């Protein structure tokens, strides 16, 4: 299947440099990548051109937009020309490029009949790389807003999903993680579906999301272009493939070969920002694959030393990383911990993303706001306001309703004293026809703030009480005063 999400998976995880060419009818687009990161797009679609994007973002005045052709120079990017002439700033250009890339790529996720071709290059001169666009977030958002299609079932049904990278599993909803728990590396995708009660269309889209985010790999995958390697391929040295031993032992030997060069985080296949719960879960997943008791006795006896060496390495990684003190010492020695300045820089970037998302939310551009807010919460998972605004945007888009619920709950968990989280969740339930749940959340909001007008008005409407007119509408005072319980 030649689809944009599979192509993005391949380019991103294999860190490819080159141009991805998309053709469908009169549509022609070029996406440019440097080591897996997208940094530029050229498109013949009028609404996606950089000048139009700058105008929509209010970075060009009507007068400047009307005479945009005057800024065209031979062999020069119009954005660079506008920046050089002082019409826009460096930040304006970076923001516009990010919007252009997102809009141009997301607009092609609906097509499964396009011609898509990747042309590799050695490098691109003059690429700054700062487009503020996350390829995994493009994949996640693009797939979520896709309409149901039989192409996904045809592509996935007879293949066997196996657990892959955990790096982007944080993008999954609780319901999707329940599906992921069913992946055992043995059952084909269509077999797993029979164990679930969810609609088939939802299952196929979720599984496709897992695959394109690298959360699962597919065995028997012959149609995906240069599919990103699974953990066995990523760990295998070029000099030895261990083809003369059983597959399970080959994986052990491959892992053992790379142990000396791996960090403890790489051994458990987790990011350095992993939580204690994620460390624990990663260890149990690795133990299910490499514990000596998991092997046939006769084979285990023959390769006992190698199996023990691998499992000892995994156990040691868990022992160190699951203990706060030993993890702190390890990080300090290995340079894994960011300095205080790095942390402050990350917080500033997260706040910038949040403010950009807030502006887009106010303009009603919820899909664009989500892209910024997802990055904000990725960098700072301790900010209730970030999750709250993200949930607000998601609640406006039907494909994101489930995720909106989870993000409202996260905001409530972080700030149980803030009524806005309860109100937002209550109104979400109300819109979905879940009256009992809606009433419960709105009552909680009033327990925190008895004067919250929006909560009281919605509750009275649901319970048949007197409908109270209020000047305060949920959303307008979204980040107003908050009342803490002491």
SULBEL-V46107 format. One record per residue. RES is the residue in three letters. BURIAL is + if it has 9 or more other C-alpha atoms within 8 Angstrom, else -. Layout:
BEGIN
res:RES burial:BURIAL
res:RES burial:BURIAL
END
This chain:
BEGIN
res:UNK burial:-
res:UNK burial:+
res:UNK burial:+
res:UNK burial:+
res:UNK burial:+
res:UNK burial:+
res:UNK burial:+
res:UNK burial:+
res:UNK burial:+
res:UNK burial:+
res:UNK burial:+
res:UNK burial:+
res:UNK burial:+
res:UNK burial:+
res:UNK burial:+
res:UNK burial:+
res:UNK burial:+
res:UNK burial:+
res:UNK burial:+
res:UNK burial:+
res:UNK burial:+
res:UNK burial:+
res:UNK burial:+
res:UNK burial:+
res:UNK burial:-
res:UNK burial:-
res:UNK burial:+
res:UNK burial:+
res:UNK burial:+
res:UNK burial:+
res:UNK burial:+
res:UNK burial:+
res:UNK burial:+
res:UNK burial:+
res:UNK burial:+
res:UNK burial:+
res:UNK burial:+
res:UNK burial:+
res:UNK burial:+
res:UNK burial:+
res:UNK burial:+
res:UNK burial:-
res:UNK burial:+
res:UNK burial:+
res:UNK burial:-
res:UNK burial:-
res:UNK burial:-
res:UNK burial:+
res:UNK burial:+
res:UNK burial:+
res:UNK burial:+
res:UNK burial:+
res:UNK burial:+
res:UNK burial:+
res:UNK burial:+
res:UNK burial:-
res:UNK burial:-
res:UNK burial:-
res:UNK burial:+
res:UNK burial:+
res:UNK burial:-
res:UNK burial:-
res:UNK burial:-
res:UNK burial:-
res:UNK burial:+
res:UNK burial:-
res:UNK burial:-
res:UNK burial:+
res:UNK burial:-
res:UNK burial:-
res:UNK burial:+
res:UNK burial:+
res:UNK burial:-
res:UNK burial:-
res:UNK burial:-
res:UNK burial:-
res:UNK burial:-
res:UNK burial:+
res:UNK burial:+
res:UNK burial:+
res:UNK burial:+
res:UNK burial:+
res:UNK burial:+
res:UNK burial:-
res:UNK burial:-
res:UNK burial:-
res:UNK burial:-
res:UNK burial:+
res:UNK burial:-
res:UNK burial:-
res:UNK burial:-
res:UNK burial:+
res:UNK burial:+
res:UNK burial:+
res:UNK burial:+
res:UNK burial:+
res:UNK burial:+
res:UNK burial:+
res:UNK burial:+
res:UNK burial:+
res:UNK burial:+
res:UNK burial:+
res:UNK burial:+
res:UNK burial:+
res:UNK burial:+
res:UNK burial:+
res:UNK burial:-
res:UNK burial:-
res:UNK burial:+
res:UNK burial:-
res:UNK burial:-
res:UNK burial:+
res:UNK burial:-
res:UNK burial:+
res:UNK burial:+
res:UNK burial:+
res:UNK burial:-
res:UNK burial:-
res:UNK burial:-
res:UNK burial:-
res:UNK burial:-
res:UNK burial:-
res:UNK burial:-
res:UNK burial:-
res:UNK burial:-
res:UNK burial:-
res:UNK burial:-
res:UNK burial:-
res:UNK burial:-
res:UNK burial:-
res:UNK burial:+
res:UNK burial:-
res:UNK burial:+
res:UNK burial:-
res:UNK burial:+
res:UNK burial:+
res:UNK burial:+
res:UNK burial:+
res:UNK burial:+
res:UNK burial:+
res:UNK burial:+
res:UNK burial:+
res:UNK burial:+
res:UNK burial:+
res:UNK burial:-
res:UNK burial:-
res:UNK burial:-
res:UNK burial:-
res:UNK burial:-
res:UNK burial:-
res:UNK burial:-
res:UNK burial:+
res:UNK burial:+
res:UNK burial:-
res:UNK burial:+
res:UNK burial:+
res:UNK burial:+
res:UNK burial:-
res:UNK burial:+
res:UNK burial:+
res:UNK burial:+
res:UNK burial:+
res:UNK burial:+
res:UNK burial:+
res:UNK burial:+
res:UNK burial:+
res:UNK burial:+
res:UNK burial:+
res:UNK burial:-
res:UNK burial:-
res:UNK burial:-
res:UNK burial:+
res:UNK burial:+
res:UNK burial:-
res:UNK burial:-
res:UNK burial:+
res:UNK burial:+
res:UNK burial:-
res:UNK burial:+
res:UNK burial:-
res:UNK burial:-
res:UNK burial:-
res:UNK burial:+
res:UNK burial:+
res:UNK burial:-
res:UNK burial:-
res:UNK burial:+
res:UNK burial:+
res:UNK burial:+
res:UNK burial:+
res:UNK burial:-
res:UNK burial:+
res:UNK burial:+
res:UNK burial:-
res:UNK burial:-
res:UNK burial:-
res:UNK burial:-
res:UNK burial:-
res:UNK burial:-
res:UNK burial:-
res:UNK burial:-
res:UNK burial:+
res:UNK burial:+
res:UNK burial:+
res:UNK burial:+
res:UNK burial:+
res:UNK burial:+
res:UNK burial:+
res:UNK burial:+
res:UNK burial:+
res:UNK burial:+
res:UNK burial:+
res:UNK burial:+
res:UNK burial:+
res:UNK burial:+
res:UNK burial:+
res:UNK burial:+
res:UNK burial:+
res:UNK burial:-
res:UNK burial:-
res:UNK burial:-
res:UNK burial:-
res:UNK burial:-
res:UNK burial:+
res:UNK burial:-
res:UNK burial:-
res:UNK burial:+
res:UNK burial:+
res:UNK burial:-
res:UNK burial:+
res:UNK burial:-
res:UNK burial:+
res:UNK burial:-
res:UNK burial:-
res:UNK burial:+
res:UNK burial:+
res:UNK burial:+
res:UNK burial:-
res:UNK burial:-
res:UNK burial:-
res:UNK burial:+
res:UNK burial:-
res:UNK burial:-
res:UNK burial:-
res:UNK burial:-
res:UNK burial:-
res:UNK burial:-
res:UNK burial:-
res:UNK burial:+
res:UNK burial:+
res:UNK burial:+
res:UNK burial:+
res:UNK burial:+
res:UNK burial:+
res:UNK burial:+
res:UNK burial:+
res:UNK burial:+
res:UNK burial:+
res:UNK burial:+
res:UNK burial:-
res:UNK burial:-
res:UNK burial:+
res:UNK burial:-
res:UNK burial:+
res:UNK burial:+
res:UNK burial:+
res:UNK burial:+
res:UNK burial:+
res:UNK burial:+
res:UNK burial:+
res:UNK burial:-
res:UNK burial:-
res:UNK burial:-
res:UNK burial:+
res:UNK burial:-
res:UNK burial:-
res:UNK burial:-
res:UNK burial:+
res:UNK burial:+
res:UNK burial:+
res:UNK burial:-
res:UNK burial:+
res:UNK burial:+
res:UNK burial:-
res:UNK burial:-
res:UNK burial:+
res:UNK burial:+
res:UNK burial:-
res:UNK burial:-
res:UNK burial:+
res:UNK burial:+
res:UNK burial:+
res:UNK burial:-
res:UNK burial:-
res:UNK burial:-
res:UNK burial:-
res:UNK burial:-
res:UNK burial:-
res:UNK burial:-
res:UNK burial:+
res:UNK burial:-
res:UNK burial:-
res:UNK burial:+
res:UNK burial:+
res:UNK burial:-
res:UNK burial:+
res:UNK burial:+
res:UNK burial:+
res:UNK burial:+
res:UNK burial:+
res:UNK burial:+
res:UNK burial:-
res:UNK burial:+
res:UNK burial:+
res:UNK burial:+
res:UNK burial:-
res:UNK burial:+
res:UNK burial:+
res:UNK burial:-
res:UNK burial:+
res:UNK burial:+
res:UNK burial:+
res:UNK burial:-
res:UNK burial:-
res:UNK burial:-
res:UNK burial:+
res:UNK burial:+
res:UNK burial:-
res:UNK burial:-
res:UNK burial:+
res:UNK burial:+
res:UNK burial:+
res:UNK burial:-
res:UNK burial:-
res:UNK burial:-
res:UNK burial:+
res:UNK burial:-
res:UNK burial:-
res:UNK burial:-
res:UNK burial:-
res:UNK burial:-
res:UNK burial:-
res:UNK burial:+
res:UNK burial:-
res:UNK burial:-
res:UNK burial:+
res:UNK burial:+
res:UNK burial:-
res:UNK burial:+
res:UNK burial:+
res:UNK burial:+
res:UNK burial:-
res:UNK burial:+
res:UNK burial:+
res:UNK burial:-
res:UNK burial:+
res:UNK burial:+
res:UNK burial:+
res:UNK burial:+
res:UNK burial:+
res:UNK burial:+
res:UNK burial:-
res:UNK burial:-
res:UNK burial:-
res:UNK burial:+
res:UNK burial:+
res:UNK burial:+
res:UNK burial:+
res:UNK burial:+
res:UNK burial:+
res:UNK burial:+
res:UNK burial:+
res:UNK burial:+
res:UNK burial:+
res:UNK burial:+
res:UNK burial:+
res:UNK burial:+
res:UNK burial:-
res:UNK burial:+
res:UNK burial:+
res:UNK burial:-
res:UNK burial:-
res:UNK burial:+
res:UNK burial:+
res:UNK burial:-
res:UNK burial:+
res:UNK burial:+
res:UNK burial:+
res:UNK burial:+
res:UNK burial:+
res:UNK burial:+
res:UNK burial:+
res:UNK burial:+
res:UNK burial:+
res:UNK burial:+
res:UNK burial:+
res:UNK burial:+
res:UNK burial:-
res:UNK burial:-
res:UNK burial:+
res:UNK burial:+
res:UNK burial:-
res:UNK burial:+
res:UNK burial:+
res:UNK burial:+
res:UNK burial:+
res:UNK burial:+
res:UNK burial:+
res:UNK burial:+
res:UNK burial:+
res:UNK burial:+
res:UNK burial:+
res:UNK burial:-
res:UNK burial:+
res:UNK burial:-
res:UNK burial:-
res:UNK burial:+
res:UNK burial:+
res:UNK burial:+
res:UNK burial:+
res:UNK burial:+
res:UNK burial:+
res:UNK burial:+
res:UNK burial:+
res:UNK burial:+
res:UNK burial:+
res:UNK burial:+
res:UNK burial:+
res:UNK burial:+
res:UNK burial:+
res:UNK burial:-
res:UNK burial:-
res:UNK burial:-
res:UNK burial:+
res:UNK burial:+
res:UNK burial:-
res:UNK burial:+
res:UNK burial:+
res:UNK burial:+
res:UNK burial:+
res:UNK burial:+
res:UNK burial:+
res:UNK burial:+
res:UNK burial:+
res:UNK burial:+
res:UNK burial:+
res:UNK burial:-
res:UNK burial:+
res:UNK burial:+
res:UNK burial:-
res:UNK burial:-
res:UNK burial:+
res:UNK burial:+
res:UNK burial:+
res:UNK burial:+
res:UNK burial:+
res:UNK burial:+
res:UNK burial:+
res:UNK burial:+
res:UNK burial:+
res:UNK burial:+
res:UNK burial:+
res:UNK burial:-
res:UNK burial:-
res:UNK burial:-
res:UNK burial:-
res:UNK burial:-
res:UNK burial:-
res:UNK burial:-
res:UNK burial:-
res:UNK burial:-
res:UNK burial:-
res:UNK burial:+
res:UNK burial:-
res:UNK burial:-
res:UNK burial:-
res:UNK burial:-
res:UNK burial:-
res:UNK burial:-
res:UNK burial:-
res:UNK burial:-
res:UNK burial:-
res:UNK burial:-
res:UNK burial:-
res:UNK burial:-
res:UNK burial:-
END
